[in-house]
Amino acid sequence: MIPKSNSRKKELFIEESTLVGHSSAIYSISIDDSYIYSASGDKYVTRWNISNGIQDNFAIKLDHGPYCISCIRGTSHLVVGLKNGNVHVIDTVLKKELRCFNQHKSAVFSMSFNESKGHFYMGDANGYLSIWDTTSWELLMILDLSCGKIKSFHFSPEEGLLFVAKQNGEIGIFETAFYNEILSFKAHKEGVSCLDFNPVDKLLISGGKDAYIRLWDLKGNLKKEIPAHRYVVYALESFNDHLSLSASRDGSIKIWNGNYEEVLQKIDKTNIGHNHSVNELIVLDETTFVSCSDDRLLKIFKYQGLT
């Protein structure tokens, strides 16, 4: 961990620390109560203590690169999706593999957890969506969406809906009682890469390969569009009721007022940011978020409050 001091003028966020340890691009991050987990092209999944940013001796060496990981809330289970389609379920307390699946035949790019039903979603490069029971790890259903890569999911517990980002540029909306697709609409020209949902305003937010962020109602009507970045938007996160976050292949993280109304701060290589593509963001708590990048680094950013 490399501590950072702040000699710049007061910004909304400062860099609290940089976590160094991987030897290749970091594609995905996830968290539980105590740790940040990171998945890298060096074929390792490692973890870092949230309280001090120190890497411990937990490490998983894999035969293929891990493209996405997800900690399952309320359990010690970590799910790891690989480039070859295999999926590993790891008990992080026992430090042992519980299950290994080869249901998917192409790279697993996306995961999400429906805590109310105990259902876990996986999406792959060929457009297959699989649904699993996290109690038994039984495969409940697999759907061929014929849409190219499924790059992202977002499950809304408030609406009971699963939103699916498709490479063909569409967003699919699924009810989660029987998993019928109740709506699919064109959202981006070249592919949808990430999703978020604002439950207060009932707005679905999408980021695309076209570098736009778009806001939609639940009937698929466009409410707003923003030319947000120079390249594909890889991550969208609601930090709190007043701030939103976005990250891009252009190497920048942007802090927005409200529902992507105005850029309040841009974090990139010219100041405290990453040198290459920013692949994922995770909000740790009301004061902190974490990013990962092709530059092999994780960065922890701390909120200082509105100026």
N, C-alpha and C positions, 0 to 999 in steps of 0.2 A: 504494500500500500504506500502511495506517495501522497503525503498531506499537502494541501495547498493553502497558501495564504492569500488574502484578498487585498490587493493594493489598488484596485480599480475603483471607479465611482460605484456607488451603491446600485446594484441591479436587483431584479426580482429574485434571481437564483444565482448562487455562487457554486463553484465546484468544491465539494467537501473533500473528495479523494478520488484517486485513480487506482484501479485494481489491475495489477499486472501478473500474468501467469500463463496465459495461452500462447501458443506459437502459430496460430492461424486465426482467420476470421471467426468472430463469435456471432452465431446466427440467432440464438434464442436464449432467453432468461426466464426464470420463474422463481417464486418465493414461497417459503412457509413462514412459520412464526419466528424462526431464528436465523434462517440462511437464505442467501441468494444462490441459485444454481445457474450455471452457464454451460451452454453447449457450443462446441467449436469444430471447425474444419480440421483441427488436429486430432479428431476422433476421441476427444475426452469430454466428459461431463465432470465439472468440478463444482465446489461450493465455497462460499465465503460467508464469514460471520457478519450478520447485519450490524451488530453493535460496534465492531471495530474494523470491519473491512478486511480481516485477515483470512487467507485461504487455509483451510484445515487439511487433514490427511485423507478426506473422502475424495475418491476419484474413480470414475468408471471409464475403462478403456474399451472401445468398441471396434468392431471390424469394419464398419462403414461410418461415414460422417453423420452426426446427429443434426437434423434440420430444425426440430422443434422439441421442446420439453414442457411439461406441465406438472406442477405439484397439485395433488388433489386435496382440497380443504377438508380438515377434520380427520385426515389419515396421515400416515407416514409414507404414502405411495408417491413415487415420482415416475411419470410416464415419459419415455424417450422414443421419438420417431426418427427413423434413419433414412438415409438416401436410397437404400435398396428396398424400402417398404416395410422392413421388419420393425416391430414395436416391442420394447422391453418395459416391464413394470418392475420397479425396484423399490424394496423397503429400505428407506434411508436410515432407520433406526437399527434394524438387523443387519444392514449393509449386505443384502443378498437379493438376487433376482427371484421374483415371485412367478412371473409368467413371461413368455416370449411368443409373439404372434407373427404369422406371416400371411395374414389375410390380404393385406395390401401388396400389390405387385410393382408399385412405383413409389417414388419418394413421398414420405408423409410430411406435409408442409404446415398443417394446421390442427389445433386441438382446442377443445373447450369443455367445460364441466357444467352440468345441470345439477346443482346440489339438491334441489327439492325432490328430484326423481332418482338421484344417484346414477344418472346417465352421463356417459362420456362420449364425446364426438371426435372423430378423426377424419381428415380430408387429405386426398393424395393428388399426385400429378396427373392422373388419368381421370379425375373428376368423380371418384368414388367417395361417398360419405358413409362411414360406418358408425354404428351406435352400440355402445357396450354398457353392461350392468357392472358398476364398480364394486358391488358386493361379491359377486361370483366371477367376474370378468368373463361372463358369457356374451357372445356376440348376439345382439338382439335383432339387428337389421343392417343390411347394406344396400345403399341406393346408388345407382349409376346416373349421375346428373348430366353426363355427356357435355361438359362445359369447359374442358381443359383443367388446369390446376385449380384446386380449391386453396386459395392463399390465406384465408382468414375466416374465423367464425366470431359471432358475438351472440351470446345467449342473454336474453332479457328476462330475469325472474319476474319483474313487474308485469310484463305482457304475456309471459309464457311462450315466447317466440324465439326461434333460432334463425339468425340472419347469416347468410352464406355469401361470401365473396367469390365470384367466379371469374376465371381467366377470359371468358368470352365477353366480359364487360357488364354482365348482369348481376343483380343482387337477387337472391332467392330468400323468401320468407316462409318458414315452416312452422306450423303448429306442432306442439310437442306431446299431444295426446296420442296421435297415430302417425305423426310425421308425414302429413300431406303438405305439399308445397301449395300455399294459398295465394302466392303472388310471386311473379318473377318479372323484373323490369330492367331495361337498359340504363346503366348508370354512368359508365365510362367507355370511351371509344376503344381502348386497348386492353382493358382488364381492370378488375377491382382488386386492390392489394391489401386493404385493411378496413376495419369497421369499428364504429363505436355507437352508443345509443344514449341519448339524453332522456331519462324517464320522466323528468318534470315537464319538459316541453314536447315530449313524445316525438323527438326528431332522431332519425337514423342518419348517421354521418359516415361518409365513405371517402377513402383516399384511393387514387387511381394511378395507373401507369402513365397517364397523361399529365401528372403532377398537380391535378386539381383536387380540392376538397369540396364535396357537395353535401348538402343537407336536404333530407327528404322527409315527407310525412309517411305514415304507415300505409298509404294507398299508392305510394310510388310517385307522388307529385314533387317535383323539384321546388324547393323553397329558397335555396341560395346556392351559388357556386363561387369558389374562390380560386384564382390561379396562385396556389400556395407555395410551390417549390419549383426548382428547375428540372428535377427528375422525379421518378416514381416516389409516391408517398408510402412509406413502409409501416408507419405506426401512428395511431391516434389514441389519445388518452384524456380523460377528464381529470384534472388535478384536484379541483374543488368546484364549488358553485360559481366561481368567478373566473377561473382560468382553465384553458385547454392547451394541450400539447400536441405537436406533430413532429415527425422525424422523416428524413428522406435519404434516398441514395445520393443526393447532392452533398451529404455530409453535415447538414444543418439540423438543429432542433429549434423549433419556434414556439415561443410562449405567446398565447393569444388571449385577448380579453373576451370573456363570455363564450358564445358559440362561434368562435373563429371570426370575430368581428374586426379585430385590429391586432397587429403584431406588436407586442410590448417588449420583447427581447428576442434576439437571434443569437444562438450559441453555435459556433462553428470553429474551424481551425484558426481563424484570425484572433480568437480570444481564448475561451476555456473549453472549446469543443473537441470533437473527433477530427481525425485527418482524412477519413474515408466514410463510406456509406454507414449511416446509422440504421441498424436493422430492427431494433425493438426498444420499447420504453415500458417500464413498469413503475407505478406509483407505490412506494413503500408505505407511506403514512401521510398525514396532513402536512408534513414539512419536507418530504424527501421523495425524489424519484431517481431511477437508475436507467442507464442507457448502455447498449452494447453495439459494437461496430466491427467493420472489416479491418480496422486498424489494430485488432487483437486486444482491445482495452474495454473494460467496464468503467463507467464514470458515475459517481454519486453526486447529485446536485441537491443543495439545501435552499429552501425558500426563506427569503429575508423579509417578506411582506411588501405590500404596495408602497411605492415611493411617492 
